[in-house]
Amino acid sequence: MVEKDKVFIGWRTSNLMNKKTKEYFLQELNKINLEPYFTGVNPFDKR
């Protein structure tokens, strides 16, 4: 079995995608054996 490589996705990129786009993006990453890794949350949301 081939181990998946990670794709790092920042909070800004994640925030720019609507739900349908995110689902499509995750499906396409799965097809090429990549696993998304979200790097964090919007730091401005912590205030």
Secondary structure, DSSP 8 states (H G I E B T S, - for coil): ----EEEEE-HHHHHHS-HHHHHHHHHHHHHTTEEEEE----GGGG-
